[in-house]
């Protein structure tokens, strides 16, 4: 797989603030006139977004675990080939809100399907593509849910968690433990950050690490 860019992913339990940090790093790259794309999972393309709506719709409570696993993988397969790989081949930085680690944590651990099975399915879906760096923002499920409810209130929106967010806290605690187990096996790739810190404190750590990666790799990015 011929890629020259830099693939950066952001992970963490719901409410940890990863989407905010993706946006902040995107703004940082924009200010430096570095060529990048900002995308998310599930979603990122027209087909993937349609699959996302199926996965997250709260009305689809009858969805079985196997269907959830395969829908996530199908969305990712389209996303990788239509959007991520072309951007990397153009030498761009790809900032992605969630990737395979999320499936391993939420489905492999959270649903009890197993890390090996989820990894195998997603190796096929992605063609073996892996991030250059993953920022894992860690936060307890209780604090994450509290933050999400505060965001809804601040936006004057009626609370409407998606199908995954609605699951009990015990499930989300298992997911969090799953992220920790992934980190323990891939410390060279994953940078874990305490999500209880301020937005700016978290971003400073991400920015410093990102700059260090670029410096070490001598990465030449298009401007």
N, C-alpha and C positions, 0 to 999 in steps of 0.2 A: 504494500500500500504506500504510494508515493505522496507523502505529506511534508510540507515545509513549515507550516504555521505552528501555532501554539494552542493547544486545546485545554481550556480551563473550565472545571466544573465546580458547582457549589451544591453542597448537601447539608442536611440537618433535619431535625424533627420539625413538624408543622409549627409555625409561629416563631421559629428561631431567628428570623430576619435575613435569611439568605438572599431573598429577592431584592431587598434593599441594598445589600452589598454588591450584588451583580450590577445593579444600576450605578452605584458609586464607582465601581471599577470601569464600567463603560464610559462614564463621564470623564474619568481620569485619562483613559486612552484617547478619547475625543480631543481633550485639551492638548495632548501631545501629538495630535494628528497621526495617530497610529491606526492602521487599517484593521477593523474588527467587525464581528457580527455579534449580536446579543440575541440569544434564543432560549427556548425552554422545553421541558418535557413534563408530561406528555404534551405533544403539540409541535409547533415549529414549522409545519407545512400545512397546506390546505387539507390533505388527507389525514395527517396526524392530528390536526385540530378536531376533525370530525370524530376520530377514534377517542380523543380526549373527552369529548362531550358524552360519549357512551360510558366511559369508565367512571367519570366523576358524578354523573347525574344521580342525585339522592333517590330518585324514583326507581332506580335499578337495583333495589335491595335483593332481588332474587339472583343476581349475578354470582355464579359459582367461581371458586378460586382459580380453577384452570382457565376459565374464560378471561379473568382479570389478567393473569400472567401473560397469556398469548396476545391480548389486546395491547398491553404495554409494549411487548416485544415487536408487534406489528407496527405500532406508531413509531417506535425507535428505528426500525429498519428503514422506513421511508425517510425519516428525519436525517439519519446518518448519510444516506446516499444522495438525497436531493439537496441537502443544505450544508451539513457539517463538512463532509469530505471535500466538496468543491471549494469551500472557503479556505480550508487548510491547504489545499493544493495551490491556491492563489497566494499563499504566504500570510494569510490573515490570522489574527488572534480570534479564537472562538470562545465566547463566554456562554456557558450553558447552565441554566437553572435546573438541576437534577440530571442524572444519567443512570448508568447501570447500578451504581451503588445503592440508589434508591430502591430499585427492584429487589436487590438482594436483602436490604433491610426490611422493606415493607412486606414483601411476599415470601422471600426465603425464610426470614425470621418471624415476621409478624403473622403470616398465615401458616407458618410451620411447614412450608413446602421443602425447605432445605436449600442451603447456599449452593451446593453443587449443581442441583437441577436448574436453578435460576441462572447460574453462571453459564451453563451449557447452552440453554435456550438463547441467552443474550450474546454469546460468542457467535452464534449463527446469525442473529439479527444484525449485529454490528460489523461482522467480518473481522472481529478481533480488535477493533479500535478501542484504545484506552486513553484516558486523559493524561496530559503532561503533569498537571497538578490539580488536586481536589482540595477545596477549602470546606472543612466540616465544622459547621457552627453548632455547638452542643448546647442543649437547653432541656430542662425537664418538661415532660408533657403538661404538667399543671401550669407552669409558667407560660408555656407556648399557647395553651388554650386561653389563658387569661389575656394574653396580648392580642390574640385574634378577636376576642370579644370586645376589647377596648377599641380596636381598629374599626369594627363595625359601628360601634357607638359614635366614634369620632366622625365617621362618614355619614351618620344619620341613616344607616341601612338596617333593615330588619335582619337579625341573625339568620344566616343560611349557610351552614357548613356543607361541604361537598360530601360525597358518599364515604370517602376515606376519613376525612376529618371528624365525621360523626361517630366513628368507632370509639369504644370505651377506652379509658385511660390506660388500662392494663395492656391493651394491644399496643398503644403508642409507647409505653414503657419498654415492651419487648422490641419494638422497632428501634428505639434509642439504644438499647443494649446491642442490637444487631450492628448499628453503625459503629459502636465501640469495638466490636469484634473484627469488623472489616479493617478499622484503623490499626488494630494490633498486628494484623498480617501484612499491611501495606503502608508502613510508616514512611517509607521513602517517597511515596506519592501523595499521601494525605497529610494535610496540615490541619490539626484540630485547634479550635478556638473556643474559649469560654463565652457563650452567648449571653451571659449575665452582664457583660461589660457594655459600655455605651456604644452607640453606632460608630462614633468617630474612633474610639479605641480599637474596635474590631477592624475597621477599615485601615487604620494605620498598620496593623499587623499584616493584613493582606497586601497592601501596597508595598511594604518593605520586602516581603517575601517575593512578590511578583517581580519587583525590580531586580532582586538578587538572582532569580531564575534567568531573566533576560540577560543579565550581565555574565553569568556563568556559561550560558549557552552561546554567547556572542550572537544572539538572535538579531538578524537584520529584518526589520519589519518595513513594509511599504508605507510610504507617507503620501 
